[in-house]
Amino acid sequence: MSANPELLYGLEDRPNLLKTSTSAFQHVLASFVGVITPTLIIAAALGLESHIPFLVSMALFVSGLGTVIQTKRIGRIGSGLVAVQGTSFAFVSALILAGTTVRSRGGSDDEVMAMLMGISMAGALVEVGLSFFIHRLKRLLSPVITGIVITSIGLSLIKVGMTDLAGGFSATDFGQINHVGLGLSVLFIIIFLNASSNLWLRLSAIFIGMALGTLCAWSFGNVSFAHLSDLPVLAFPAPFQYGIAFDFSLFLPVALIYLFSALETAGDLTANSVFCNQPIKGPVYIKRIQGGILGDGINSVLAACFNTFPNTTFGQNNGVIQLTGIASRRVGIAIGIFYLLSGIFPVIGGILQAIPKAVLGGATLVMFAMVAVGGLKILMQQTLDRRTSLITASALGMGMGVMMVPAMTNGFPDWLANIVASPVTMAGITAVFLDVILPETGKALPKKHVFDNSPKEQKKLDPDLVQNTRLSHHEGAN
């Protein structure tokens, strides 16, 4: 990863109003869909459709508030970078699982939301605490564990995206050709726009794909905006509207995801620092990472207070900084103000509610798969020796295994079942556990053949690598 040599405005610079607003709009365009999509997915999966306009408004409002805090840096809170905050995809599967559990107990909409807000707020305190000593946990920041966690997040959400593409969880005509065709059309539009040489088209691909897909569905009479007339003009934030509830067994998976979300935030802020021509090692860098993770935790507490889901630092806007050459904090404040204003107008959430599930699925399938690809890229940058391969295979195998065969946990106590039922937490726990207990025996081979070294030197090498090299040489000689 290289620095941005064409940076026009640094963190402390103040571009004029036109340049600031233009750059800010591009950041919004790149992140807007990501900010509201987790809320749409969770609400639809838990039967909270009637609450979507309000929930989306609160997601936008908190995103704006969090972006200002993260960019401005208040005391120790915030990275001081142009780091957009938004609702995290990482918690989708765990929150759906928790909400479904409350539903199975006969819980109402308010009881479901109260539980989700309670466990989200409590979990955020884990990230707040972690921020004060993250620099001491270098092992948790290893590329292998980070790559595994990010990959498992993406893979675990692909099922959600494909379900929406086929019509949505509760669709009576699930899997019909009209849903699948529409979803695939959006998918291919996004793919082709991303393959374009025009950077602006690539940046706006998901936004354009969803807009065209919704327009197509509207032309066939499959989109209705009749519900907009019932919405209030303004929706001022109402803290703790649903109340707060707590269940320790449902809290544990969420708490663990906060741990791994902090690692993902560290990666996003590292990339952001590169594009802003800021150091990526040393005390200034560590201070930014600690402040950014603390900001994520505080913003997630605020999210629960204002009736929305956990927040995290987005990576989508890093490309915007590189493209525009503008890294000014003034742009970050402008982004936050835009989201704050968007959050108090419920009509925005009402319009987004009208987006067909197939359109949403076609777009999110790409986003989720790209998250997984991002994790794989991190893993591919490492030397996959015997130890690393074992950790990666075991962690992803356990994570995807519990997702494919959820009945595996039928005989477990509730608290344990809720932990291992989440593929992200299962993969993360497995990766950390194996990284701690497996001895680091893999070492790089010298350039010359193994058998040219002395027996003493051969003993220092990984015996499997020595044996494989001997066999390869023998086969080549034959």
C-alpha positions, 0 to 999 in steps of 0.5 A, a space after each residue: 500500500 502506497 501513500 497518495 502523492 497527489 493529495 491536494 488538501 491535507 487534514 488541516 487544510 480548508 478547501 472552499 465551500 464548492 470543493 468541500 461540498 463536492 467532495 463530501 457528496 462523493 463520500 456520501 454517494 460511496 457510503 449512503 447505501 452501506 449506512 442504511 442497508 443493514 437496518 433494512 436487512 435486520 428490520 425485514 428479517 425480524 418483521 419490523 417493516 412498519 418501523 423502517 422509516 424511523 429506524 433508517 432516519 435514526 441510522 442516518 442521524 447517528 451516522 452523521 453524529 458519529 462521523 463528526 465525532 470521529 473526524 473532529 476528535 473530541 478529547 481522546 475520542 475519534 481518529 481525527 481522519 475523514 472516517 465515515 461512520 455507519 451501521 455495521 454489516 458485521 452484526 447483522 447475523 448476530 442481531 437477527 439471531 437475537 431478534 428471532 430468539 425474542 420472537 420465538 418467546 412471543 416477543 412484540 416489536 418493542 420487546 425485540 427492539 429493546 433487546 437489540 438495543 440493550 445487547 448492542 449498548 452493553 457490547 459497545 462497552 467492550 470496544 470502549 474498554 479494548 481501545 485503551 490497550 489495543 496496542 498491547 494485543 498485537 497478536 489479535 491485530 495479525 493479518 491472518 486473524 484479521 483476514 479470517 474475520 473479514 472473510 467470514 463476515 462476508 461469507 456469512 452475509 451472502 446467504 442474506 443477500 441471495 435470500 433478498 435477491 429471490 424475493 425476501 424472507 417472507 415473500 409468498 412468491 419466493 424464487 419466482 423468475 421476476 424476483 431473480 431476474 430483477 436481482 440479477 439485472 441489478 447485480 450485472 449492472 453493478 458488475 459492469 459499472 465497476 469494470 468501467 475505466 471511469 472512476 466516478 462510475 465505479 464509485 457510484 456503481 451500487 447507487 446507480 444499480 439500485 436506482 435503475 433496478 427500482 425504476 425498472 420495478 416501478 415501471 412494472 407497477 411493483 413499487 408503491 410510494 403510497 405510504 409516504 403520505 402517512 409519514 411526518 415531515 420531521 422526525 426528531 430523535 427520541 432516545 430509548 423509544 423502545 426501552 432497554 432489555 438484556 439477555 446474557 446468552 444473546 449478548 455474548 455473540 454481539 460482544 465477541 463481534 465488537 472485538 473483531 469489529 475493532 480489528 477491522 476498524 484498525 485496518 480501515 484507519 490504517 488505509 485511511 492514514 495512507 491515503 491522507 499521507 499520515 504515518 502508519 506506525 509510531 505513537 501518532 499512528 497508535 493514538 489514531 487507532 486507539 481514538 478511532 476504536 474508542 470513537 466506534 465504541 462511543 458512537 455505538 453507545 449513542 446508536 443504541 440510545 437513538 434506537 439504531 444498530 452498532 456503528 463502525 468506521 467505513 472503508 468505502 470512502 478511502 477511495 474517494 480521498 485518493 480520487 479527489 485528493 482532498 483529505 481535509 477534516 472540513 469535508 468530514 464535518 460536511 459529510 456528518 452534517 448531510 447525514 444529520 439533516 437526512 436523518 430528521 426527514 422520515 421521507 428518506 427512509 420511506 422511499 428506501 423502504 419501497 426499494 424491492 427486496 430483489 433490488 436490495 439483494 442484487 446490490 448487497 450480494 456484491 457488497 457482501 462478496 466484496 467484503 469476503 474478497 477483501 479478507 481473502 486479499 489480506 490472507 493472500 498477502 501472507 505466506 500460507 505455510 502449514 501453520 497458517 493454512 491449518 488456522 485458516 482452514 479450521 477457522 473458516 471451516 468451523 464458521 461456515 459449518 455452523 452456518 450450513 448446519 445450524 442444527 449442530 447446536 441443538 444439544 448445546 446450552 442456550 448461552 453456548 449455542 448463541 455464541 457458536 451459532 454465529 459464523 463470525 464469532 465461531 471463525 474468530 474464536 477458532 482463529 485466535 485459539 489456534 494462533 495461541 496454541 499452535 507453535 510457530 514451526 514454519 520457516 522459509 526455506 533457503 534458496 539452495 536445496 535443503 539437502 545441501 545444508 548440514 543436518 544441523 541446519 535441516 533440523 531447524 526447518 519445518 519437517 514437512 517443508 523439508 520432506 516436500 522439497 526432497 520429494 520435489 527434487 527427486 521427482 524432477 531428477 527422474 
